Amino acid sequence: MTNLNFQTKTQKSERHKNSRHYLDNIEISSHWQFSKTRESQYRKAIRKYATNRKLATIIDYLKTRKRTDKEWIKKYEVTYSCQNVILQQGDKFVSSRCRKRWCQNCNRQKSAKLYTDYETHLTEMHKDRGLYFVTLTAPTCKERELKATIDKRIKAFQRIKNNIRMRYKTKLNGFRKLEVTYNKDTNKYHPHFHFIVQGEREAYLLLALWMQQFGEAYIKAQDVQKVDISDTNKKALAEVFKYATKGVVKD
């Protein structure tokens, strides 16, 4: 009996090209790290698991409240289906995305796109007067004080920015990121700022005026560091930008 199951050279070549990246072959041995594609999918799976585990806790908590916030529950549930469908196009994988800030995979892609969009501008700012990574903090607060504390610190920054422009005849160029961490041992929240600021003078003016606004803040908790980058090595800038735009911390 003649076997009529044959393929053209083009089909065989295409099949061979994609065989290294079939989704059903991922993690078939302990050597997944030898393939960048497999490693990428493996890392995405880890981030998705971590995201969904946190969301499950948040949703369970919201459902126990007297006034259930169905709108937020629906938003969180959308993330559960994020990247559930993955389509292969040659060596490239395309997947569905929820585009939520609390999704580690989507936030990672968003940060990468932001860096790509702003890399040229940041590099020009660095060549002009240098870039500085500034961290500004103030004492922690209780949950009921969190919103008012954040509003107070944002308004304080706006006053500082206006003061620098009007009194010191310069202005702040860069990025600002508000981060809020939580200490489960003390049951308190810590809202603080991360900045990427152009110019050494502006960076230290920002620090000095911040301490005038918050005299109770611990001076050693504040930080100013020069972003050490060059034309051949922009890794430091990428790391700072990634840190300044991250969505969640490890714990």
Backbone as CSV, one residue per row, in Angstrom:
resi,resn,N_x,N_y,N_z,CA_x,CA_y,CA_z,C_x,C_y,C_z
1,MET,0.853,-1.195,0.000,0.000,0.000,0.000,0.888,1.244,0.000
2,THR,0.612,2.165,-0.880,1.449,3.362,-1.009,1.043,4.423,0.012
3,ASN,2.030,4.990,0.714,1.779,6.044,1.693,1.773,7.383,0.963
4,LEU,0.614,8.039,0.959,0.475,9.312,0.242,0.679,10.520,1.151
5,ASN,1.142,10.270,2.402,1.333,11.368,3.355,2.701,12.010,3.113
6,PHE,2.746,13.032,2.248,4.016,13.675,1.923,3.852,15.181,2.076
7,GLN,4.998,15.878,2.148,5.003,17.330,2.307,5.968,17.931,1.308
8,THR,5.713,19.175,0.964,6.627,19.903,0.096,7.844,20.335,0.916
9,LYS,8.914,20.761,0.215,10.117,21.225,0.906,9.825,22.445,1.773
10,THR,8.950,23.310,1.276,8.598,24.519,2.033,7.898,24.154,3.332
11,GLN,6.944,23.197,3.266,6.220,22.775,4.463,7.162,22.130,5.470
12,LYS,8.084,21.291,4.966,9.028,20.640,5.868,9.922,21.676,6.550
13,SER,10.359,22.667,5.762,11.219,23.707,6.321,10.493,24.514,7.382
14,GLU,9.226,24.855,7.116,8.438,25.626,8.068,8.195,24.817,9.331
15,ARG,7.923,23.527,9.158,7.687,22.662,10.301,8.946,22.568,11.166
16,HIS,10.101,22.399,10.505,11.354,22.310,11.238,11.644,23.624,11.974
17,LYS,11.307,24.732,11.331,11.547,26.049,11.918,10.760,26.238,13.205
18,ASN,9.528,25.747,13.229,8.654,25.981,14.376,8.714,24.872,15.417
19,SER,9.285,23.721,15.071,9.217,22.584,15.978,9.905,22.854,17.306
20,ARG,10.879,23.764,17.292,11.585,24.073,18.538,10.713,24.870,19.495
21,HIS,9.605,25.409,19.024,8.837,26.344,19.833,7.385,25.910,20.046
22,TYR,7.053,24.651,19.787,5.689,24.213,20.037,5.362,24.385,21.517
23,LEU,4.165,24.918,21.798,3.775,25.136,23.184,3.674,23.836,23.968
24,ASP,3.244,22.740,23.291,3.074,21.484,24.032,4.413,20.799,24.307
25,ASN,5.510,21.380,23.828,6.828,20.825,24.122,7.538,21.586,25.234
26,ILE,6.939,22.683,25.693,7.579,23.481,26.733,7.610,22.708,28.043
27,GLU,8.747,22.775,28.726,8.921,22.112,30.024,8.778,20.604,29.902
28,ILE,9.363,20.005,28.870,9.330,18.548,28.767,10.542,17.926,29.443
29,SER,11.485,18.772,29.863,12.645,18.272,30.591,13.153,19.386,31.486
30,SER,14.219,19.087,32.204,14.801,20.095,33.097,15.682,21.075,32.353
31,HIS,15.757,20.944,31.008,16.635,21.793,30.237,15.876,22.921,29.535
32,TRP,14.762,23.372,30.141,13.966,24.417,29.511,14.765,25.711,29.340
33,GLN,15.748,25.944,30.247,16.468,27.207,30.196,17.368,27.336,28.981
34,PHE,17.588,26.246,28.237,18.451,26.310,27.067,17.733,26.947,25.876
35,SER,16.430,27.145,25.972,15.673,27.796,24.912,15.105,29.098,25.464
36,LYS,15.410,30.211,24.799,14.906,31.501,25.269,13.393,31.555,25.205
37,THR,12.812,30.924,24.173,11.354,30.920,24.044,10.718,30.171,25.201
38,ARG,11.249,29.021,25.513,10.712,28.238,26.628,10.876,28.977,27.950
39,GLU,12.031,29.583,28.126,12.264,30.316,29.364,11.298,31.480,29.495
40,SER,11.050,32.190,28.392,10.127,33.318,28.403,8.726,32.886,28.817
41,GLN,8.224,31.787,28.236,6.901,31.291,28.583,6.854,30.790,30.025
42,TYR,7.937,30.204,30.462,8.023,29.710,31.846,7.932,30.878,32.824
43,ARG,8.669,31.956,32.559,8.642,33.128,33.436,7.264,33.780,33.442
44,LYS,6.629,33.839,32.283,5.280,34.404,32.214,4.309,33.603,33.069
45,ALA,4.456,32.280,33.041,3.577,31.422,33.839,3.771,31.673,35.329
46,ILE,5.006,31.880,35.747,5.287,32.169,37.157,4.648,33.487,37.570
47,ARG,4.794,34.511,36.714,4.203,35.820,37.032,2.682,35.748,37.049
48,LYS,2.098,34.975,36.153,0.643,34.833,36.115,0.142,34.140,37.380
49,TYR,0.851,33.121,37.803,0.470,32.411,39.034,0.536,33.354,40.235
50,ALA,1.615,34.135,40.328,1.768,35.066,41.447,0.658,36.114,41.442
51,THR,0.322,36.634,40.263,-0.743,37.631,40.144,-2.082,37.057,40.565
52,ASN,-2.434,35.891,40.039,-3.732,35.285,40.350,-3.851,34.911,41.820
53,ARG,-2.744,34.517,42.429,-2.789,34.163,43.852,-3.120,35.387,44.702
54,LYS,-2.520,36.535,44.343,-2.814,37.771,45.075,-4.248,38.228,44.829
55,LEU,-4.699,38.106,43.568,-6.056,38.541,43.238,-7.099,37.691,43.949
56,ALA,-6.827,36.415,44.108,-7.771,35.539,44.808,-7.981,36.015,46.243
57,THR,-6.895,36.439,46.881,-6.989,36.954,48.253,-7.780,38.252,48.297
58,ILE,-7.514,39.142,47.331,-8.211,40.430,47.293,-9.704,40.238,47.034
59,ILE,-10.046,39.385,46.075,-11.449,39.152,45.735,-12.198,38.511,46.907
60,ASP,-11.570,37.538,47.559,-12.201,36.900,48.724,-12.474,37.922,49.821
61,TYR,-11.531,38.854,50.001,-11.729,39.888,51.009,-12.882,40.816,50.620
62,LEU,-12.922,41.233,49.358,-13.982,42.139,48.910,-15.365,41.509,49.057
63,LYS,-15.456,40.204,48.868,-16.740,39.517,48.976,-17.226,39.404,50.417
64,THR,-16.323,39.568,51.383,-16.716,39.477,52.796,-17.214,40.814,53.339
65,ARG,-16.993,41.897,52.596,-17.415,43.212,53.069,-18.930,43.349,52.984
66,LYS,-19.458,44.198,53.834,-20.915,44.404,53.874,-21.418,44.966,52.545
67,ARG,-20.669,45.910,52.015,-21.032,46.489,50.718,-20.049,45.973,49.670
68,THR,-20.410,44.901,49.008,-19.535,44.274,48.032,-19.353,45.187,46.815
69,ASP,-18.109,45.451,46.475,-17.799,46.300,45.323,-17.716,45.420,44.080
70,LYS,-18.846,45.217,43.420,-18.901,44.318,42.268,-18.073,44.835,41.094
71,GLU,-17.981,46.165,40.972,-17.227,46.738,39.857,-15.751,46.356,39.951
72,TRP,-15.174,46.464,41.160,-13.761,46.124,41.325,-13.537,44.623,41.204
73,ILE,-14.465,43.844,41.716,-14.342,42.390,41.599,-14.308,41.995,40.128
74,LYS,-15.164,42.626,39.322,-15.204,42.336,37.886,-13.879,42.713,37.220
75,LYS,-13.290,43.852,37.625,-12.013,44.273,37.053,-10.910,43.273,37.381
76,TYR,-10.892,42.809,38.632,-9.870,41.844,39.032,-10.058,40.510,38.315
77,GLU,-11.306,40.112,38.123,-11.575,38.824,37.476,-11.149,38.818,36.010
78,VAL,-11.137,39.984,35.375,-10.676,40.077,33.981,-9.228,39.588,33.863
79,THR,-8.433,39.861,34.895,-7.023,39.478,34.869,-6.846,37.969,34.897
80,TYR,-7.820,37.241,35.442,-7.707,35.780,35.476,-7.607,35.194,34.060
81,SER,-8.248,35.836,33.106,-8.221,35.326,31.736,-7.084,35.912,30.911
82,CYS,-6.245,36.736,31.537,-5.133,37.349,30.823,-4.162,36.274,30.342
83,GLN,-3.863,36.293,29.053,-2.919,35.378,28.418,-3.344,33.910,28.529
84,ASN,-4.649,33.679,28.713,-5.157,32.296,28.684,-5.104,31.726,27.265
85,VAL,-5.203,32.600,26.270,-5.139,32.183,24.875,-3.821,32.672,24.282
86,ILE,-3.015,31.745,23.764,-1.725,32.078,23.167,-1.689,31.542,21.739
87,LEU,-1.471,32.416,20.789,-1.402,32.034,19.386,0.047,32.083,18.915
88,GLN,0.437,31.085,18.132,1.787,31.019,17.613,1.830,31.490,16.170
89,GLN,2.729,32.429,15.905,2.956,32.930,14.552,4.444,32.775,14.242
90,GLY,4.798,31.640,13.652,6.208,31.347,13.426,6.930,31.165,14.746
91,ASP,7.974,31.968,14.975,8.718,31.912,16.232,8.140,32.864,17.285
92,LYS,7.067,33.534,16.961,6.506,34.553,17.841,5.194,34.085,18.441
93,PHE,4.981,34.396,19.737,3.739,34.079,20.434,2.951,35.358,20.677
94,VAL,1.668,35.325,20.383,0.774,36.455,20.620,-0.325,35.990,21.571
95,SER,-0.576,36.760,22.622,-1.553,36.333,23.628,-2.492,37.474,23.987
96,SER,-3.624,37.114,24.580,-4.583,38.102,25.057,-3.999,38.814,26.275
97,ARG,-4.398,40.075,26.475,-3.878,40.856,27.603,-5.003,41.604,28.284
98,CYS,-4.911,41.722,29.613,-5.923,42.468,30.374,-5.553,43.940,30.511
99,ARG,-4.251,44.257,30.402,-3.737,45.625,30.467,-4.030,46.309,31.804
100,LYS,-4.050,45.552,32.882,-4.279,46.104,34.221,-2.940,46.309,34.934
101,ARG,-2.872,47.343,35.762,-1.623,47.641,36.461,-1.235,46.543,37.449
102,TRP,-2.215,45.828,37.999,-1.901,44.792,38.986,-1.490,43.468,38.343
103,CYS,-1.550,43.389,37.024,-1.116,42.185,36.314,0.393,42.294,36.070
104,GLN,1.157,41.371,36.617,2.614,41.465,36.510,3.095,41.383,35.063
105,ASN,2.488,40.520,34.260,2.905,40.392,32.872,2.591,41.659,32.073
106,CYS,1.371,42.168,32.222,0.973,43.366,31.477,1.758,44.595,31.939
107,ASN,1.981,44.713,33.248,2.723,45.860,33.753,4.179,45.814,33.300
108,ARG,4.721,44.605,33.208,6.084,44.446,32.724,6.192,44.935,31.266
109,GLN,5.210,44.548,30.438,5.213,44.982,29.045,4.984,46.481,28.928
110,LYS,4.136,47.012,29.802,3.867,48.454,29.784,5.128,49.241,30.140
111,SER,5.859,48.775,31.157,7.085,49.446,31.560,8.117,49.413,30.437
112,ALA,8.211,48.255,29.753,9.164,48.129,28.645,8.817,49.094,27.514
113,LYS,7.521,49.235,27.226,7.093,50.158,26.164,7.364,51.605,26.567
114,LEU,7.097,51.926,27.826,7.359,53.283,28.295,8.840,53.619,28.153
115,TYR,9.692,52.666,28.540,11.125,52.917,28.439,11.547,53.122,26.982
116,THR,11.002,52.304,26.086,11.312,52.453,24.664,10.888,53.827,24.158
117,ASP,9.705,54.284,24.609,9.185,55.580,24.170,10.036,56.749,24.686
118,TYR,10.545,56.619,25.920,11.223,57.744,26.565,12.748,57.626,26.580
119,GLU,13.280,56.516,26.077,14.728,56.301,26.154,15.516,57.438,25.513
120,THR,15.103,57.873,24.320,15.818,58.939,23.621,15.818,60.234,24.424
121,HIS,14.645,60.590,24.969,14.540,61.825,25.758,15.385,61.745,27.027
122,LEU,15.350,60.598,27.707,16.133,60.433,28.937,17.623,60.511,28.646
123,THR,18.035,59.918,27.538,19.449,59.950,27.168,19.905,61.379,26.887
124,GLU,19.073,62.160,26.196,19.406,63.563,25.919,19.464,64.373,27.213
125,MET,18.543,64.105,28.138,18.556,64.794,29.426,19.822,64.458,30.203
126,HIS,20.248,63.205,30.120,21.477,62.788,30.815,22.700,63.493,30.233
127,LYS,22.764,63.590,28.922,23.910,64.236,28.279,23.950,65.719,28.611
128,ASP,22.802,66.331,28.849,22.728,67.764,29.122,23.256,68.086,30.525
129,ARG,22.576,67.573,31.552,22.987,67.901,32.929,22.988,66.699,33.861
130,GLY,22.877,65.505,33.315,22.911,64.312,34.150,21.549,63.978,34.724
131,LEU,21.353,62.700,35.040,20.110,62.232,35.648,20.380,61.719,37.059
132,TYR,19.409,61.957,37.957,19.553,61.545,39.358,18.287,60.811,39.802
133,PHE,18.500,59.740,40.533,17.393,58.945,41.067,17.187,59.368,42.518
134,VAL,16.013,59.928,42.805,15.732,60.501,44.118,14.589,59.740,44.787
135,THR,14.789,59.378,46.044,13.742,58.736,46.844,13.425,59.635,48.027
136,LEU,12.159,59.987,48.191,11.715,60.854,49.287,10.641,60.143,50.097
137,THR,10.848,60.113,51.394,9.908,59.421,52.286,9.479,60.331,53.431
138,ALA,8.505,59.865,54.166,8.017,60.519,55.385,7.435,59.404,56.260
139,PRO,7.114,59.703,57.524,6.640,58.637,58.420,5.434,57.859,57.893
140,THR,5.313,56.619,58.339,4.207,55.749,57.935,2.893,56.230,58.545
141,CYS,1.799,55.642,58.076,0.486,56.044,58.575,-0.437,54.830,58.665
142,LYS,-1.547,55.006,59.349,-2.541,53.944,59.464,-3.450,53.943,58.231
143,GLU,-4.221,52.881,58.085,-5.062,52.734,56.897,-6.045,53.889,56.748
144,ARG,-6.666,54.294,57.826,-7.664,55.358,57.745,-7.044,56.702,57.377
145,GLU,-5.728,56.831,57.541,-5.045,58.084,57.234,-4.390,58.074,55.847
146,LEU,-4.452,56.940,55.156,-3.673,56.762,53.942,-4.051,57.763,52.850
147,LYS,-5.324,57.884,52.530,-5.740,58.780,51.448,-5.343,60.231,51.750
148,ALA,-5.593,60.671,52.973,-5.252,62.045,53.342,-3.738,62.264,53.313
149,THR,-2.988,61.234,53.705,-1.523,61.331,53.703,-0.986,61.455,52.280
150,ILE,-1.537,60.650,51.365,-1.110,60.718,49.972,-1.430,62.086,49.373
151,ASP,-2.642,62.577,49.627,-3.034,63.906,49.126,-2.097,64.990,49.655
152,LYS,-1.740,64.883,50.933,-0.858,65.871,51.557,0.506,65.879,50.899
153,ARG,1.023,64.710,50.588,2.382,64.630,50.026,2.416,65.046,48.560
154,ILE,1.343,64.778,47.846,1.274,65.240,46.453,1.212,66.767,46.410
155,LYS,0.413,67.358,47.298,0.325,68.820,47.353,1.655,69.435,47.790
156,ALA,2.355,68.759,48.704,3.666,69.240,49.141,4.643,69.256,47.970
157,PHE,4.616,68.219,47.163,5.499,68.182,45.990,5.153,69.301,45.013
158,GLN,3.886,69.559,44.824,3.487,70.628,43.906,3.992,71.985,44.393
159,ARG,3.948,72.210,45.707,4.485,73.457,46.258,6.000,73.542,46.033
160,ILE,6.678,72.421,46.242,8.132,72.382,46.032,8.468,72.681,44.578
161,LYS,7.740,72.051,43.668,7.984,72.256,42.233,7.805,73.728,41.849
162,ASN,6.732,74.347,42.360,6.484,75.761,42.070,7.551,76.654,42.701
163,ASN,7.995,76.284,43.895,9.026,77.054,44.601,10.338,77.025,43.829
164,ILE,10.697,75.849,43.326,11.936,75.722,42.551,11.865,76.568,41.279
165,ARG,10.709,76.581,40.668,10.553,77.338,39.417,10.569,78.849,39.663
166,MET,9.880,79.297,40.714,9.727,80.734,40.934,10.904,81.344,41.697
167,ARG,11.373,80.674,42.733,12.427,81.251,43.580,13.829,80.949,43.057
168,TYR,14.023,79.729,42.566,15.363,79.308,42.158,15.558,79.370,40.642
169,LYS,14.546,79.839,39.907,14.620,80.088,38.466,15.074,78.866,37.654
170,THR,14.584,77.715,38.055,14.820,76.491,37.299,13.578,75.625,37.460
171,LYS,13.543,74.495,36.803,12.373,73.639,36.924,12.775,72.175,36.941
172,LEU,11.871,71.365,37.469,12.129,69.933,37.554,11.737,69.259,36.250
173,ASN,12.676,68.566,35.645,12.402,67.741,34.479,12.617,66.279,34.860
174,GLY,11.655,65.425,34.541,11.840,64.012,34.838,10.534,63.288,35.068
175,PHE,10.624,62.259,35.916,9.468,61.408,36.195,9.238,61.316,37.701
176,ARG,7.976,61.151,38.064,7.615,60.961,39.462,6.766,59.712,39.590
177,LYS,7.068,58.875,40.570,6.279,57.664,40.819,5.949,57.576,42.303
178,LEU,4.661,57.435,42.611,4.220,57.227,43.987,4.163,55.731,44.258
179,GLU,4.803,55.300,45.317,4.764,53.894,45.716,4.230,53.804,47.140
180,VAL,3.387,52.814,47.412,2.863,52.589,48.751,3.181,51.156,49.159
181,THR,3.961,51.001,50.205,4.254,49.671,50.734,3.502,49.475,52.042
182,TYR,3.324,48.210,52.409,2.550,47.866,53.606,3.383,46.963,54.505
183,ASN,3.402,47.279,55.791,4.102,46.469,56.787,3.070,45.710,57.608
184,LYS,2.996,44.395,57.386,1.979,43.598,58.075,2.261,43.457,59.566
185,ASP,3.516,43.671,59.982,3.854,43.565,61.406,3.326,44.761,62.195
186,THR,3.465,45.970,61.611,2.981,47.180,62.288,1.583,47.578,61.833
187,ASN,1.117,46.948,60.734,-0.187,47.266,60.152,-0.253,48.739,59.721
188,LYS,0.854,49.199,59.123,0.918,50.592,58.670,1.356,50.650,57.212
189,TYR,1.052,51.800,56.583,1.354,52.012,55.170,2.439,53.075,55.007
190,HIS,3.212,52.922,53.948,4.334,53.831,53.739,4.302,54.400,52.324
191,PRO,3.559,55.496,52.109,3.582,56.146,50.792,4.853,56.976,50.631
192,HIS,5.545,56.829,49.500,6.767,57.582,49.254,6.951,57.769,47.756
193,PHE,7.870,58.654,47.404,8.084,59.018,46.004,9.427,58.496,45.491
194,HIS,9.426,58.128,44.202,10.659,57.887,43.451,10.672,58.869,42.282
195,PHE,11.811,59.485,42.042,11.948,60.447,40.950,13.143,60.099,40.074
196,ILE,13.033,60.395,38.796,14.191,60.506,37.910,14.254,61.974,37.533
197,VAL,15.281,62.686,38.028,15.355,64.143,37.901,16.598,64.539,37.111
198,GLN,16.431,65.516,36.242,17.568,66.048,35.481,18.278,67.116,36.301
199,GLY,19.591,66.976,36.456,20.389,68.003,37.121,20.653,67.725,38.584
200,GLU,21.925,67.861,38.990,22.306,67.622,40.393,21.703,68.686,41.308
201,ARG,21.755,69.943,40.869,21.216,71.039,41.692,19.736,70.830,41.955
202,GLU,19.002,70.479,40.936,17.554,70.273,41.077,17.254,69.091,41.999
203,ALA,18.050,68.038,41.898,17.825,66.852,42.730,17.995,67.181,44.209
204,TYR,19.059,67.925,44.537,19.303,68.247,45.945,18.393,69.373,46.441
205,LEU,17.947,70.246,45.535,16.925,71.225,45.923,15.633,70.520,46.297
206,LEU,15.270,69.532,45.512,14.071,68.743,45.784,14.160,68.097,47.158
207,LEU,15.304,67.527,47.483,15.507,66.894,48.789,15.426,67.914,49.921
208,ALA,16.114,69.050,49.773,16.152,70.059,50.835,14.767,70.630,51.119
209,LEU,14.035,70.948,50.070,12.701,71.523,50.255,11.712,70.493,50.786
210,TRP,11.919,69.229,50.440,11.081,68.160,50.994,11.272,68.069,52.511
211,MET,12.507,68.169,52.969,12.783,68.097,54.404,12.210,69.306,55.133
212,GLN,12.101,70.443,54.447,11.454,71.591,55.066,9.960,71.343,55.244
213,GLN,9.358,70.643,54.298,7.935,70.331,54.376,7.662,69.255,55.430
214,PHE,8.597,68.310,55.553,8.403,67.188,56.472,9.619,67.073,57.396
215,GLY,9.649,67.955,58.388,10.760,67.979,59.330,10.870,66.730,60.168
216,GLU,9.745,65.989,60.285,9.757,64.771,61.092,10.308,63.581,60.326
217,ALA,10.562,63.756,59.037,11.073,62.660,58.213,12.529,62.362,58.579
218,TYR,12.902,61.094,58.483,14.247,60.640,58.817,15.163,60.930,57.629
219,ILE,16.207,61.745,57.858,17.041,62.206,56.749,17.747,61.037,56.052
220,LYS,18.134,60.019,56.809,18.849,58.903,56.205,17.935,58.008,55.363
221,ALA,16.620,58.208,55.488,15.679,57.437,54.663,15.525,58.055,53.275
222,GLN,16.007,59.298,53.116,15.966,59.959,51.813,17.220,59.558,51.026
223,ASP,17.138,59.625,49.719,18.283,59.163,48.937,18.374,59.904,47.607
224,VAL,19.606,60.259,47.222,19.890,60.854,45.912,21.074,60.114,45.316
225,GLN,20.879,59.533,44.135,21.951,58.800,43.466,22.042,59.221,42.013
226,LYS,23.257,59.389,41.554,23.462,59.711,40.143,23.267,58.445,39.310
227,VAL,22.540,58.580,38.213,22.342,57.449,37.312,23.566,57.359,36.420
228,ASP,24.365,56.340,36.628,25.643,56.205,35.937,25.439,55.443,34.630
229,ILE,25.270,56.177,33.540,25.052,55.540,32.239,26.026,56.113,31.225
230,SER,26.184,55.405,30.121,27.038,55.862,29.027,26.382,55.492,27.711
231,ASP,26.952,55.933,26.615,26.395,55.622,25.301,26.440,54.128,25.017
232,THR,27.452,53.463,25.562,27.608,52.024,25.298,26.919,51.147,26.327
233,ASN,26.585,51.716,27.483,25.949,50.930,28.533,24.780,51.712,29.132
234,LYS,23.579,51.366,28.707,22.383,52.046,29.205,21.584,51.163,30.166
235,LYS,22.236,50.111,30.658,21.562,49.175,31.541,21.101,49.849,32.823
236,ALA,21.932,50.746,33.372,21.584,51.433,34.615,20.318,52.254,34.447
237,LEU,20.210,52.952,33.312,19.024,53.758,33.043,17.785,52.875,32.925
238,ALA,17.931,51.746,32.236,16.803,50.829,32.081,16.353,50.285,33.432
239,GLU,17.305,49.954,34.312,16.972,49.414,35.634,16.265,50.460,36.492
240,VAL,16.760,51.706,36.451,16.134,52.781,37.224,14.725,53.049,36.725
241,PHE,14.567,53.093,35.405,13.246,53.358,34.840,12.278,52.230,35.189
242,LYS,12.755,50.994,35.131,11.913,49.846,35.481,11.490,49.917,36.941
243,TYR,12.416,50.303,37.798,12.101,50.404,39.224,11.109,51.526,39.490
244,ALA,11.272,52.626,38.764,10.401,53.785,38.980,9.009,53.598,38.407
245,THR,8.788,52.552,37.603,7.468,52.338,37.005,6.869,50.981,37.382
246,LYS,7.471,50.298,38.343,6.977,48.958,38.688,5.600,49.029,39.318
247,GLY,4.842,47.930,39.158,3.470,47.916,39.663,3.354,47.363,41.074
248,VAL,4.114,46.302,41.374,4.042,45.691,42.685,5.440,45.318,43.151
249,VAL,5.599,45.180,44.478,6.868,44.717,45.021,6.776,43.221,45.269
250,LYS,7.904,42.576,45.505,7.948,41.129,45.604,7.080,40.572,46.732
251,ASP,7.038,41.287,47.865,6.280,40.765,49.006,4.898,41.372,49.112
